[in-house]
Amino acid sequence: MASNQTLLKESTMETVKATVPVLRERGPEITEHFYKRMFEQHPELLHIFNQTNQASGRQPKALAGTVLAAAENIDQLETILPVVREIAHKHRSLQVKPEHYPIVGENLLAAMKEVLGKAATDDIMAAWEEAYNVIADVFISVEKGMYQEAAGQRGGWEGFRTFTVAQKVKESDVITSFYLKPLDEGALPSFYPGQYVTVKADIPGEEYLHLRQYSMSDAPGQDHFRVSVKREDGTDTLPGGMVSTYLHHQVEEGDVLELTAPAGDFWLQEGTRPVVLISGGIGLTPLMSIFHTLVSRGSRPVTFIQTARSRCLHAMHTRTSKTADACDHVSYHVCYDTWTEEDERDPYIQKEGRLDAEWLRSIVPNEEADYYFCGPVPFLRAVNQLLRDELNIPKERRHFEFFGPAAELKN
């Protein structure tokens, strides 16, 4: 990335950095206008973007944060390389190609001009055009390597591959697992436990295809991929999950779905430390993949802490408790917001309410453990703060994943 950065003139970097205050104030307004503008001119790109995240404002806010980070670090772009890689994984999984970048650039720059008006001078727009092209080249280069890696490994493929729904299993009132086997009966590639696949949904009555990313909830090395999907019902003000509803109610065993190859930069790191997994709701899915991998290896003690609102919304409890019963190196603990008399009789359901430092200290046997946590953004913020401020877990031993567009957690 540093070599690309040297292509930018000093005056260009100074001009881009000078726009930081206005981007901090009006960035979301610019990106909301950008998406509206681009979709009007290029409706064929609608399928790449999660429209629920668009409606909620999460996607424009995430893009505004990325644009702001690029401006703040334009003279040291290597500092945002982890963010570039995270986004590049998502782009590869969604089949974003080099030809899409000029479309994005044209509409992003036009949105800046239209929102900022006279404040967007010719010098500012020229500097941002130059900076965008350099940053786009970085993404294209990183993604090229990812495409090659996905297609080149044993069992890998380019684009989409057709899978059959071999089994459909209801895991809770809102979560269903889909066991997927390749229609061509060919080999499956390995993947890092914690990664996801993109599912293409051709929903009857919908004009455009929809793409959604779902974490794999089983260990690699099986004859199938398993994704476990939460049905998102929506509210009066926000639409529900169109694809999750389609998968739950219309896709049955024997049907086919198209998938891209596994992707994602959240996975189990090699090492010898004990591992603590903490999930909130549907956040258990990538952690189940990590859990089963650790169980099969048997070389690292693992503590799995699952939280949910209630038993009826909690997936895979029976399966996980049986694994814990059978494995000396596995410790399993459950926390519900509210519980019943029946829950109180279950030895694994141990806490009512929210996670707290006192309870965590009582069930985590080793202070030197690596922590992996996943769930909704408020849950992640709370767990991250608890681990950082009360348990003094350093940043390099805190690993997290969440669903939807990238959001920042304080270190």
C-alpha positions, -999 to 999 in steps of 0.1 A, spaced: 0 0 0 28 24 8 41 22 -28 6 33 -41 6 61 -16 37 76 -31 18 81 -63 -1 109 -45 13 144 -46 20 162 -13 -5 189 -23 -32 162 -30 -27 147 5 -29 181 22 -61 190 3 -77 156 12 -68 160 49 -82 195 49 -117 180 41 -117 159 73 -138 183 94 -165 186 68 -165 148 63 -168 142 100 -199 165 100 -215 157 67 -201 123 57 -233 103 63 -253 129 43 -229 124 14 -230 86 15 -267 85 17 -269 107 -14 -243 85 -30 -262 53 -27 -295 69 -38 -277 84 -68 -259 52 -78 -289 29 -74 -310 53 -96 -284 52 -124 -272 16 -119 -301 -5 -105 -282 -37 -115 -260 -31 -85 -288 -33 -60 -283 -70 -54 -248 -64 -41 -260 -43 -12 -281 -54 17 -312 -32 14 -321 -37 51 -288 -21 60 -296 7 35 -330 13 50 -316 14 86 -288 38 76 -261 13 87 -245 10 53 -242 47 46 -229 53 81 -203 26 76 -192 40 42 -189 75 57 -166 61 84 -144 44 58 -142 76 37 -133 96 68 -106 71 78 -91 73 43 -90 111 45 -75 111 80 -48 86 70 -42 96 34 -5 102 42 -2 69 60 -26 45 43 -8 15 56 -26 21 89 -60 13 74 -48 -19 57 -67 -42 82 -99 -23 72 -90 -27 35 -86 -65 39 -118 -68 59 -138 -49 32 -119 -68 4 -131 -101 18 -167 -89 17 -162 -76 -19 -147 -109 -31 -175 -128 -15 -201 -105 -32 -183 -106 -65 -173 -70 -67 -151 -66 -97 -126 -40 -111 -153 -26 -134 -175 -16 -105 -149 8 -91 -153 36 -117 -190 35 -112 -186 39 -74 -160 66 -79 -181 86 -103 -211 86 -81 -192 92 -48 -175 122 -62 -207 136 -77 -224 131 -44 -197 151 -26 -201 179 -52 -239 179 -50 -241 178 -12 -212 203 -4 -221 227 -32 -196 256 -35 -175 242 -7 -165 214 -31 -140 235 -51 -123 223 -82 -91 217 -62 -108 196 -37 -126 175 -63 -94 170 -83 -76 159 -51 -103 135 -41 -105 120 -77 -68 114 -75 -70 99 -41 -100 77 -49 -82 62 -79 -52 53 -58 -73 37 -31 -94 18 -56 -62 4 -72 -52 -9 -37 -86 -26 -33 -85 -41 -68 -50 -55 -62 -59 -70 -28 -91 -85 -42 -73 -100 -72 -52 -121 -49 -83 -132 -30 -101 -142 -62 -70 -163 -72 -67 -179 -39 -104 -189 -37 -104 -204 -72 -69 -220 -70 -73 -242 -38 -85 -278 -39 -123 -277 -43 -123 -240 -49 -142 -222 -75 -148 -188 -93 -181 -170 -91 -211 -190 -79 -214 -227 -74 -247 -246 -70 -255 -264 -38 -283 -287 -28 -301 -283 6 -294 -317 19 -310 -310 53 -329 -283 69 -330 -282 108 -350 -259 130 -326 -249 158 -348 -224 177 -380 -203 172 -359 -180 150 -328 -199 138 -327 -226 111 -297 -245 99 -291 -255 62 -268 -283 53 -255 -276 18 -238 -301 -5 -223 -293 -39 -247 -303 -68 -216 -314 -88 -206 -337 -60 -171 -323 -62 -147 -316 -34 -152 -288 -10 -124 -264 -1 -112 -260 34 -119 -228 52 -109 -210 83 -133 -216 112 -152 -184 116 -155 -175 79 -187 -170 59 -202 -177 24 -225 -155 3 -258 -170 -7 -276 -158 -38 -314 -157 -34 -337 -156 -65 -369 -147 -47 -401 -152 -66 -417 -118 -74 -385 -99 -68 -370 -80 -98 -335 -83 -86 -314 -111 -71 -303 -107 -35 -269 -116 -19 -265 -123 18 -234 -134 38 -239 -161 64 -213 -175 87 -206 -212 85 -216 -229 118 -198 -262 114 -161 -271 113 -142 -274 80 -134 -308 66 -170 -320 64 -188 -332 32 -211 -302 36 -212 -265 45 -237 -255 72 -251 -221 76 -275 -212 105 -298 -183 96 -318 -161 120 -352 -150 106 -354 -112 108 -390 -102 110 -386 -64 109 -405 -37 127 -430 -10 120 -402 13 109 -377 -11 94 -382 -39 68 -376 -75 78 -349 -97 64 -362 -106 30 -336 -133 23 -338 -148 58 -376 -150 55 -373 -166 21 -348 -192 34 -370 -201 64 -403 -202 47 -397 -211 10 -364 -230 7 -368 -267 15 -347 -299 14 -338 -308 -22 -339 -271 -34 -307 -255 -47 -288 -224 -37 -258 -207 -53 -228 -198 -31 -195 -180 -35 -164 -196 -19 -157 -190 18 -144 -156 28 -138 -134 58 -109 -122 81 -124 -134 114 -111 -169 122 -94 -190 149 -58 -181 152 -32 -208 157 -17 -210 192 -16 -229 225 -35 -205 248 -69 -215 262 -98 -201 242 -129 -184 255 -159 -180 231 -187 -155 240 -218 -153 218 -248 -131 218 -278 -145 199 -271 -154 163 -235 -145 170 -230 -181 180 -228 -192 143 -191 -185 135 -182 -194 171 -198 -229 166 -174 -234 137 -145 -224 159 -159 -246 188 -162 -277 167 -127 -272 154 -113 -269 188 -132 -299 201 -119 -321 172 -83 -310 178 -85 -314 216 -53 -295 222 -66 -263 238 -90 -259 267 -121 -241 255 -148 -222 275 -180 -215 255 -203 -188 269 -236 -184 251 -261 -156 258 -296 -153 245 -328 -135 255 -345 -168 264 -345 -206 259 -369 -205 229 -345 -182 210 -313 -202 219 -300 -225 192 -279 -256 195 -280 -258 233 -286 -295 235 -259 -303 210 -234 -281 228 -242 -295 262 -237 -331 250 -203 -321 236 -193 -305 269 -204 -337 287 -182 -358 265 -151 -336 265 -129 -329 296 -113 -299 279 -147 -282 272 -165 -259 297 -200 -246 287 -221 -219 303 -253 -202 294 -268 -168 303 -304 -157 296 -320 -123 300 -349 -141 316 -353 -177 326 -379 -202 337 -381 -228 365 -371 -254 339 -340 -234 330 -330 -233 366 -328 -271 366 -304 -272 337 -268 -273 350 -255 -253 320 -280 -224 323 -262 -206 351 -270 -169 350 -300 -147 345 -295 -111 333 -264 -97 316 -228 -107 316 -206 -92 343 -170 -94 353 -176 -112 385 -193 -141 368 -168 -142 340 -139 -145 365 -157 -173 382 -160 -195 350 -129 -186 330 -101 -207 344 -71 -190 328 -64 -153 327 -41 -158 297 -69 -170 274 -77 -157 239 -112 -143 236 -135 -146 206 -169 -128 207 -196 -122 182 -231 -108 183 -251 -75 178 -231 -43 179 -244 -32 214 -235 -67 228 -200 -64 212 -194 -30 227 -204 -42 261 -183 -74 260 -153 -55 245 -155 -29 273 -159 -55 300 -129 -75 288 -107 -44 283 -116 -24 314 -125 -49 340 -106 -81 330 -76 -62 315 -75 -84 284 -51 -68 259 -62 -59 224 -42 -87 208 -62 -113 227 -96 -99 219 -111 -110 185 -145 -101 174 -169 -105 145 -203 -90 139 -229 -91 111 -236 -62 88 -214 -33 77 -183 -25 96 -186 -5 128 -159 7 152 -154 -5 187 -132 15 210 -99 -3 216 
